[in-house]
Amino acid sequence: MAVGAVLLSTGCANVSYLAQSVSGHMQLVSAAKPVQQWLDDPSQPAELRQRLALSQRMRDFAVQELKLPDNRSYRAYADLKRPAAVWNVVAAPELSLSLKTWCFPVMGCVGYRGYFQRERADAFAQGLQQEPGLEVSVYGVPAYSTLGLTNWLGGDPLLNTFIRYPEGELARLIFHELTHQVVYVKDDTMFNESFATAVERLGAQRWLATQGSAAARDEFVALERRREDFRALTMRYRQRLDRLYRSDASAEAKRAGKAALMAELRADYAALKAGTWGGYAGYDGWFARANNASFGVLAAYNELTPQFEALFEREGRDFERFYAAVRAMASLPRDERRATLKQNLPPETH
């Protein structure tokens, strides 16, 4: 659910990349129709209409309860006839977890390149793989945010790529993407994504507690338990890899240590899957393809989330006060911003 507003950039040196971004988004917008039109069309499947009606209740909830923007985003729906909105390409050095970045005038510097066609993403990834010592990952993204800058075009639409998500997951995605319209800091992907992840988690919990069915709550609890297990497992190995990469060991020793850690990671995952998860295979693909780039993406979404959640508590669980505090931090220089955010954690977690 990364932000994908690169299409709004101008002056990009890579003209073909800019062209595919603009044309891809315009095709998406042109495919979207107001939700009410889909609801009024009896030829549409009842299940789709039910999901769209649910999405509009969530959209209203986002405004009324979470104080997220009240605009045209997620008031229209498009069926893209494909499994992802865009495919992101990320890369990292073989002995580092720092993502390679690309810079754009509106977005600032971000750790990915987004493509509306999988073939283009794969072709760009193959080019990156020719660079010595670079690990690359390509993954599909179900939605992206244009930061509210395209509301004059109809805003960001609901898509077939996520409309059938479980109730709690659908709520999370809508709340996450809307949060990018509240605060966005150029050149700080981790700050932006961790903030949006905090709001999606807080919002989904509140939605399910007040609006969701018992079945939806139970389903969410099961999904969240596995998600927390995944976070804990990958965080543990990300920290071990980072210590290895930052150590004084030789490059050869680091490569050997990395291979051993990745083997341990996959063994621990296999044990978790066979044990607590009862054979659930939803994360198989991630672990099969895991590399430094994969770990770098996880850091962007999760690293600062606990600090934002602590800030929400400090602001009395009031969303408007919380957003005002985040806006104030966003105006600070990067290092001061991170230091100020960290102050929200209890002393023992610093």
Solvent accessible surface area in square Angstrom, and as a share of the most:
residue,aa,sasa,rsa
1,M,55,0.25
2,A,5,0.04
3,V,4,0.02
4,G,16,0.16
5,A,0,0.00
6,V,7,0.04
7,L,17,0.08
8,L,41,0.20
9,S,4,0.02
10,T,93,0.54
11,G,76,0.73
12,C,20,0.12
13,A,105,0.82
14,N,54,0.28
15,V,109,0.62
16,S,70,0.45
17,Y,4,0.01
18,L,38,0.19
19,A,56,0.43
20,Q,12,0.05
21,S,3,0.02
22,V,64,0.37
23,S,52,0.34
24,G,6,0.06
25,H,2,0.01
26,M,83,0.37
27,Q,120,0.53
28,L,3,0.01
29,V,26,0.15
30,S,92,0.59
31,A,43,0.33
32,A,26,0.20
33,K,80,0.34
34,P,69,0.43
35,V,6,0.03
36,Q,107,0.48
37,Q,95,0.42
38,W,26,0.09
39,L,44,0.22
40,D,97,0.50
41,D,40,0.21
42,P,113,0.71
43,S,89,0.58
44,Q,39,0.17
45,P,74,0.47
46,A,55,0.43
47,E,78,0.35
48,L,8,0.04
49,R,69,0.25
50,Q,118,0.53
51,R,41,0.15
52,L,0,0.00
53,A,32,0.25
54,L,16,0.08
55,S,0,0.00
56,Q,28,0.12
57,R,137,0.50
58,M,0,0.00
59,R,0,0.00
60,D,56,0.29
61,F,11,0.05
62,A,0,0.00
63,V,35,0.20
64,Q,115,0.51
65,E,77,0.35
66,L,0,0.00
67,K,91,0.39
68,L,5,0.02
69,P,34,0.21
70,D,106,0.55
71,N,39,0.20
72,R,134,0.49
73,S,1,0.00
74,Y,1,0.01
75,R,72,0.26
76,A,17,0.13
77,Y,2,0.01
78,A,0,0.00
79,D,50,0.26
80,L,21,0.11
81,K,168,0.71
82,R,63,0.23
83,P,115,0.72
84,A,5,0.04
85,A,0,0.00
86,V,9,0.05
87,W,20,0.07
88,N,3,0.02
89,V,0,0.00
90,V,2,0.01
91,A,0,0.00
92,A,0,0.00
93,P,54,0.34
94,E,48,0.21
95,L,38,0.19
96,S,30,0.20
97,L,27,0.13
98,S,75,0.48
99,L,41,0.20
100,K,67,0.28
101,T,76,0.44
102,W,34,0.12
103,C,84,0.51
104,F,10,0.04
105,P,69,0.43
106,V,53,0.31
107,M,0,0.00
108,G,5,0.05
109,C,40,0.24
110,V,4,0.02
111,G,7,0.06
112,Y,12,0.05
113,R,15,0.05
114,G,13,0.12
115,Y,12,0.05
116,F,17,0.07
117,Q,97,0.43
118,R,101,0.37
119,E,127,0.57
120,R,108,0.39
121,A,0,0.00
122,D,45,0.23
123,A,62,0.48
124,F,48,0.20
125,A,5,0.04
126,Q,109,0.49
127,G,42,0.40
128,L,8,0.04
129,Q,98,0.44
130,Q,143,0.64
131,E,74,0.33
132,P,134,0.84
133,G,39,0.37
134,L,32,0.16
135,E,35,0.16
136,V,15,0.09
137,S,19,0.12
138,V,25,0.14
139,Y,57,0.22
140,G,38,0.37
141,V,1,0.01
142,P,24,0.15
143,A,3,0.02
144,Y,9,0.03
145,S,0,0.00
146,T,1,0.00
147,L,23,0.12
148,G,21,0.20
149,L,94,0.47
150,T,2,0.01
151,N,30,0.15
152,W,189,0.66
153,L,49,0.24
154,G,16,0.16
155,G,4,0.04
156,D,4,0.02
157,P,10,0.06
158,L,0,0.00
159,L,4,0.02
160,N,35,0.18
161,T,16,0.09
162,F,1,0.00
163,I,0,0.00
164,R,119,0.43
165,Y,70,0.27
166,P,47,0.29
167,E,28,0.13
168,G,3,0.03
169,E,28,0.13
170,L,0,0.00
171,A,0,0.00
172,R,11,0.04
173,L,1,0.00
174,I,0,0.00
175,F,0,0.00
176,H,0,0.00
177,E,0,0.00
178,L,0,0.00
179,T,0,0.00
180,H,2,0.01
181,Q,30,0.13
182,V,21,0.12
183,V,10,0.06
184,Y,52,0.20
185,V,14,0.08
186,K,104,0.44
187,D,75,0.39
188,D,2,0.01
189,T,37,0.22
190,M,45,0.20
191,F,1,0.00
192,N,3,0.01
193,E,3,0.01
194,S,0,0.00
195,F,1,0.00
196,A,0,0.00
197,T,6,0.03
198,A,0,0.00
199,V,0,0.00
200,E,2,0.01
201,R,35,0.13
202,L,18,0.09
203,G,0,0.00
204,A,0,0.00
205,Q,90,0.40
206,R,68,0.25
207,W,6,0.02
208,L,6,0.03
209,A,73,0.57
210,T,88,0.51
211,Q,102,0.45
212,G,10,0.10
213,S,61,0.39
214,A,63,0.49
215,A,75,0.58
216,A,9,0.07
217,R,93,0.34
218,D,99,0.51
219,E,80,0.36
220,F,16,0.07
221,V,77,0.44
222,A,34,0.26
223,L,35,0.18
224,E,26,0.12
225,R,133,0.49
226,R,48,0.17
227,R,39,0.14
228,E,67,0.30
229,D,39,0.20
230,F,16,0.07
231,R,33,0.12
232,A,58,0.45
233,L,9,0.05
234,T,4,0.02
235,M,62,0.28
236,R,113,0.41
237,Y,4,0.01
238,R,27,0.10
239,Q,89,0.39
240,R,76,0.28
241,L,0,0.00
242,D,41,0.21
243,R,150,0.55
244,L,34,0.17
245,Y,16,0.06
246,R,185,0.67
247,S,46,0.30
248,D,151,0.78
249,A,41,0.32
250,S,68,0.44
251,A,47,0.37
252,E,137,0.61
253,A,49,0.38
254,K,27,0.12
255,R,112,0.41
256,A,65,0.51
257,G,22,0.22
258,K,28,0.12
259,A,66,0.51
260,A,55,0.43
261,L,18,0.09
262,M,17,0.08
263,A,62,0.48
264,E,74,0.33
265,L,0,0.00
266,R,87,0.32
267,A,61,0.48
268,D,55,0.28
269,Y,14,0.05
270,A,54,0.42
271,A,67,0.52
272,L,35,0.18
273,K,51,0.21
274,A,85,0.66
275,G,48,0.46
276,T,102,0.59
277,W,18,0.06
278,G,68,0.65
279,G,40,0.39
280,Y,76,0.29
281,A,53,0.41
282,G,55,0.53
283,Y,44,0.17
284,D,51,0.26
285,G,28,0.27
286,W,51,0.18
287,F,5,0.02
288,A,74,0.57
289,R,157,0.57
290,A,7,0.05
291,N,27,0.14
292,N,1,0.00
293,A,0,0.00
294,S,9,0.06
295,F,0,0.00
296,G,6,0.06
297,V,23,0.13
298,L,27,0.14
299,A,12,0.10
300,A,9,0.07
301,Y,32,0.12
302,N,28,0.14
303,E,68,0.30
304,L,11,0.06
305,T,0,0.00
306,P,66,0.42
307,Q,23,0.10
308,F,0,0.00
309,E,41,0.18
310,A,21,0.16
311,L,0,0.00
312,F,0,0.00
313,E,93,0.42
314,R,138,0.50
315,E,20,0.09
316,G,50,0.48
317,R,114,0.42
318,D,56,0.29
319,F,7,0.03
320,E,108,0.48
321,R,128,0.47
322,F,0,0.00
323,Y,5,0.02
324,A,55,0.43
325,A,15,0.12
326,V,0,0.00
327,R,122,0.45
328,A,62,0.48
329,M,7,0.03
330,A,23,0.18
331,S,92,0.59
332,L,47,0.24
333,P,90,0.56
334,R,116,0.42
335,D,118,0.61
336,E,88,0.39
337,R,17,0.06
338,R,53,0.19
339,A,54,0.42
340,T,37,0.22
341,L,0,0.00
342,K,89,0.38
343,Q,128,0.57
344,N,19,0.10
345,L,27,0.13
346,P,64,0.40
347,P,117,0.73
348,E,144,0.65
349,T,76,0.44
350,H,108,0.48
